[in-house]
């Protein structure tokens, strides 16, 4: 009987302890609920911008390399010794300006000798032509004299062409690079002398996917940027489109001309290309920092006014959007936003549907003037 009483007492103690713990927790959570209920609703500081329609010029992005309008590496056609150089490295030349003279003393002497024989040959041909008309010489004698005269004229023309090939001139207006020859050099046929390029207008070759071919045409404007001048935009025009699409890559090649008034563009430069498409009116353009990109879709928060207890408060509401195009710090929204809405640009990461927000200034995020190098 004693054991039963002891067991009952122990059970009563355990029940009492468990009940006291449960009661204490119930009391604690009740007080905590009363405390938090008495706290004011949290407010989140945000920055907002008003969504206003604006014009938007769509662009197709690509890249390519700058080429000269005309460019050639001048070389010697014949072997010979350099006796005269008519240019300096980096000089601007006109078409026909002298570059290099090769020694043509022997050819010039042969030319003078042939020219000295020409009057006698011509007179002989005319004399025999006259005698043939009188029947004093045969037709064969007349033909031989005429052939000798014409052969000598051809020899003179050949010698003159040989001399001309030893005088190398600029084929078009342009700027030369660094010369590779010096006085007294012996040049073999094909030896490179200097690079000549017409850089008054530069050409750009770039490629686009065949799916975008219907959006481009000859005469369409492009914007070009190069690393050497990051703050400057060059404007050009599409001048040619390759008629065939590369069947392996599905890309089509295009060519554009870019006026190079300041002559700052150089051939071989890597260029970023934006092909300008027709302007779109009244588009919703917003800062990219306001957009939350997720695997389930893109969304933004807008701040809406609500009248509560006679007071106007702002509350956040998420809105699903469709981003049509992104460019630098902004993006064009094709679906989801309406003009006049207040778009939350910063502070939205802490928000949920219905969060109370307060508009503030001073911590808006701005893009750095220069992106850090990787």
C-alpha positions in Angstrom: 0.0 0.0 0.0 2.9 2.3 0.7 4.3 1.7 -2.8 1.0 2.7 -4.4 0.8 5.9 -2.4 4.4 6.7 -3.3 3.7 6.1 -7.0 0.5 8.3 -6.9 2.5 11.1 -5.2 5.2 11.0 -7.8 2.7 11.1 -10.7 1.0 14.0 -9.0 4.3 15.9 -8.8 5.2 15.2 -12.4 1.8 16.4 -13.6 2.1 19.4 -11.4 5.5 20.2 -12.9 4.4 19.7 -16.5 1.3 21.7 -15.9 3.3 24.6 -14.4 5.7 24.6 -17.4 2.8 24.6 -19.9 1.0 27.3 -18.0 4.1 29.4 -17.8 4.6 29.2 -21.5 1.0 30.0 -22.2 1.3 33.0 -20.0 4.6 34.1 -21.6 3.4 33.8 -25.2 0.2 35.7 -24.3 2.2 38.5 -22.8 4.6 38.5 -25.8 1.6 38.7 -28.2 0.2 41.6 -26.2 3.6 43.3 -26.3 4.1 42.9 -30.1 0.5 43.8 -30.7 1.1 47.1 -29.0 4.2 47.8 -31.1 3.8 50.1 -34.1 3.8 48.5 -37.6 7.3 48.5 -39.1 8.1 51.0 -41.8 10.7 50.3 -44.5 12.5 53.2 -46.1 12.5 53.1 -49.9 13.2 55.3 -52.9 10.7 55.6 -55.7 10.4 57.0 -59.2 7.3 57.7 -61.2 6.7 55.5 -64.2 6.5 57.8 -67.2 6.2 56.8 -70.8 9.1 57.7 -73.1 10.4 57.1 -76.5 12.8 54.1 -76.9 15.1 53.3 -79.8 15.6 49.5 -80.0 19.1 48.3 -80.8 20.6 45.1 -82.1 24.0 44.5 -80.5 26.9 43.0 -82.3 30.7 43.4 -82.6 33.2 43.6 -85.4 36.6 45.0 -86.5 37.4 48.3 -88.1 38.9 48.3 -91.6 40.2 51.1 -93.9 38.1 52.3 -96.8 41.1 51.4 -98.9 44.3 49.8 -97.8 47.3 48.2 -99.5 50.8 47.2 -98.6 53.0 48.6 -101.4 55.8 46.3 -102.7 58.4 46.4 -105.4 57.4 44.7 -108.6 61.0 44.3 -109.8 64.4 43.9 -108.2 66.6 46.9 -107.9 68.5 49.4 -105.7 66.7 52.2 -104.0 68.0 55.6 -105.3 65.3 57.9 -104.0 62.7 57.9 -101.3 59.9 60.5 -101.5 58.0 60.1 -98.3 58.4 59.9 -94.5 56.7 57.5 -92.1 53.2 58.6 -91.1 52.9 61.2 -93.9 49.7 62.0 -95.7 49.9 61.5 -99.4 47.9 62.2 -102.5 47.3 59.8 -105.4 50.4 59.9 -107.7 52.9 61.1 -105.0 56.3 59.5 -105.3 57.2 56.8 -102.8 60.4 55.1 -104.1 62.6 55.2 -107.2 64.7 52.1 -108.1 67.8 52.4 -110.1 66.8 52.4 -113.8 70.0 53.6 -115.4 70.4 50.7 -117.8 66.8 50.7 -118.8 66.9 54.5 -119.4 69.9 54.1 -121.6 68.3 51.4 -123.7 65.2 53.6 -124.0 67.2 56.5 -125.3 69.0 54.3 -127.8 65.7 52.9 -129.1 64.2 56.4 -129.3 67.2 57.5 -131.4 66.5 54.8 -134.0 62.8 55.7 -134.2 62.9 58.7 -136.6 65.0 56.7 -139.1 62.8 53.7 -138.9 59.7 55.8 -139.4 61.2 57.6 -142.4 62.3 54.3 -143.9 58.7 52.8 -143.6 57.2 55.9 -145.2 59.7 55.9 -148.0 59.2 52.3 -148.9 55.4 52.8 -148.7 55.8 55.6 -151.3 58.1 53.5 -153.5 55.7 50.6 -153.3 53.0 52.8 -154.6 55.2 53.6 -157.6 56.0 49.9 -158.1 59.7 50.4 -157.4 59.8 47.9 -154.4 58.1 44.7 -153.6 55.2 44.4 -151.1 57.5 42.2 -148.9 60.1 45.0 -148.6 57.4 47.5 -147.7 55.9 45.2 -145.0 59.3 44.5 -143.5 60.0 48.2 -143.1 56.6 48.8 -141.5 57.1 45.8 -139.2 60.5 47.0 -138.1 59.1 50.4 -137.3 56.2 49.0 -135.3 58.5 46.6 -133.4 60.7 49.5 -132.4 57.7 51.4 -131.1 56.7 48.4 -129.0 60.2 48.0 -127.7 60.2 51.7 -126.6 56.8 51.2 -124.8 58.2 48.1 -123.1 61.3 49.9 -121.9 59.1 52.8 -120.6 56.9 50.4 -118.7 59.9 48.8 -117.1 61.1 52.2 -116.0 57.7 53.1 -114.7 57.6 49.9 -112.6 60.8 51.1 -110.9 59.0 54.3 -109.9 56.5 53.4 -107.2 53.8 55.9 -106.5 50.7 56.2 -104.2 47.7 54.7 -105.9 45.2 56.7 -103.9 45.0 59.4 -101.2 45.9 58.1 -97.7 48.3 57.9 -94.9 51.4 55.8 -94.9 52.7 53.8 -92.0 56.4 53.1 -91.1 58.6 52.7 -94.1 60.7 49.5 -94.4 63.3 50.7 -96.9 66.3 53.0 -96.9 68.5 54.6 -99.5 70.8 52.0 -101.1 68.7 49.0 -100.2 68.6 46.3 -102.8 65.0 45.2 -103.1 63.9 41.8 -104.4 60.6 41.6 -106.3 57.8 41.5 -103.7 59.7 43.3 -100.9 57.2 45.3 -98.8 57.9 49.0 -98.8 55.1 50.6 -96.7 51.5 50.3 -95.8 49.1 52.9 -97.3 45.5 53.4 -96.0 42.7 55.7 -96.8 41.3 56.5 -93.3 39.0 59.4 -94.3 36.2 56.9 -94.0 36.5 53.6 -92.2 34.6 50.4 -92.8 33.2 47.9 -90.3 32.4 44.3 -90.8 30.1 42.6 -88.3 27.7 39.6 -88.2 24.1 39.2 -87.1 22.0 36.0 -86.6 19.8 35.2 -89.6 16.7 35.6 -87.4 17.4 39.4 -87.3 18.1 39.8 -91.0 14.5 41.1 -91.6 15.2 44.0 -89.2 18.2 45.4 -91.1 18.6 47.1 -94.5 21.2 49.0 -96.5 21.2 52.7 -95.4 20.3 51.9 -91.8 22.2 53.8 -89.1 24.5 52.2 -86.6 26.3 53.4 -83.5 29.9 52.2 -82.9 32.0 52.3 -79.8 35.7 51.4 -79.4 37.8 50.9 -76.3 40.3 53.6 -77.2 37.5 56.3 -76.9 35.0 54.9 -74.4 33.1 58.2 -74.0 32.7 58.8 -77.8 30.0 57.2 -80.1 30.7 57.0 -83.8 27.8 57.0 -86.2 27.8 55.0 -89.5 25.6 53.5 -92.2 25.1 50.0 -93.4 26.3 49.9 -97.0 26.2 46.2 -97.9 24.7 42.9 -96.7 26.2 39.5 -97.6 23.7 37.7 -99.9 24.4 34.3 -98.4 24.0 33.1 -94.8 26.7 30.9 -93.3 25.0 27.5 -93.1 27.3 26.4 -90.3 26.8 29.3 -87.9 23.5 30.8 -89.2 25.1 34.2 -89.2 25.1 36.8 -92.0 27.9 39.4 -92.5 27.2 43.1 -93.0 29.4 46.1 -93.9 29.1 49.7 -92.7 30.9 52.9 -93.5 31.9 55.3 -90.7 33.1 58.8 -91.4 36.4 59.3 -89.7 36.6 63.1 -89.7 39.0 63.3 -86.8 41.0 60.3 -88.1 40.9 58.7 -84.6 39.7 55.3 -85.8 42.3 52.9 -86.9 42.1 49.6 -88.8 42.1 46.5 -86.7 40.2 48.1 -83.8 37.7 46.0 -82.0 34.3 47.7 -82.1 30.9 47.2 -80.4 28.0 47.8 -82.8 24.4 48.9 -82.1 22.1 48.7 -85.1 19.4 51.3 -84.6 15.8 50.1 -85.2 12.7 52.3 -85.7 11.7 54.3 -82.6 9.0 53.0 -80.3 6.7 55.6 -78.8 5.4 55.7 -75.2 7.4 52.9 -73.7 7.7 52.0 -70.0 11.4 52.4 -69.2 12.6 51.8 -65.6 15.9 51.5 -63.8 17.2 47.9 -63.8 18.0 48.1 -60.0 14.2 48.1 -59.4 13.7 44.7 -61.0 13.9 41.4 -59.1 15.1 38.7 -61.5 14.1 35.2 -60.4 13.8 31.8 -61.8 10.0 32.1 -61.6 9.8 35.4 -63.5 10.6 39.1 -63.1 8.8 41.5 -60.8 8.9 44.9 -59.2 7.3 46.6 -56.2 5.1 49.6 -56.6 4.1 51.9 -53.7 0.3 52.5 -53.5 -1.6 55.0 -51.3 -4.1 53.6 -48.8 -6.4 55.6 -46.5 -6.3 53.9 -43.0 -7.9 55.5 -40.0 -8.1 58.8 -41.7 -4.3 58.7 -42.6 -2.8 58.1 -46.0 -0.1 55.4 -45.9 2.0 53.8 -48.6 2.1 50.1 -49.0 4.2 47.9 -51.3 2.6 45.6 -53.8 4.5 43.2 -56.1 3.8 43.3 -59.8 4.9 40.7 -62.3 6.5 42.3 -65.4 7.9 41.3 -68.8 11.3 42.7 -69.6 11.5 43.3 -73.4 15.0 44.8 -73.6 17.8 45.8 -71.3 20.4 48.5 -71.9 23.0 49.8 -69.4 21.1 50.9 -66.3 17.6 50.8 -67.7 15.2 48.3 -69.1 12.1 48.5 -71.3 9.0 46.8 -69.8 6.4 45.5 -72.3 3.9 44.3 -69.8 2.9 44.8 -66.1 3.3 48.6 -65.5 1.1 51.6 -66.0 2.0 55.3 -66.4 1.9 57.2 -63.2 2.7 54.3 -60.8 5.3 54.8 -58.1 8.1 52.3 -58.7 10.3 51.3 -55.7 13.9 51.4 -56.9 15.8 50.6 -53.7 15.0 48.9 -50.4 12.7 46.3 -52.1 14.6 43.3 -51.0 13.1 43.5 -47.5 9.5 44.0 -48.7 6.6 41.7 -49.0 3.0 42.2 -50.2 1.4 44.9 -48.1 4.6 46.2 -46.3 4.3 49.7 -45.1 6.9 51.9 -46.8 8.2 55.5 -46.3 9.8 57.3 -49.2 13.2 58.8 -48.5 16.1 60.2 -50.3 19.9 59.8 -50.0 20.7 56.1 -50.5 19.7 55.7 -54.1 22.1 53.4 -55.9 24.0 54.8 -58.8 26.1 53.0 -61.3 29.9 53.6 -61.0 31.5 55.9 -63.5 33.8 53.0 -64.5 33.2 49.3 -64.1 36.0 47.4 -62.3 38.3 45.3 -64.4 38.0 41.6 -64.2 
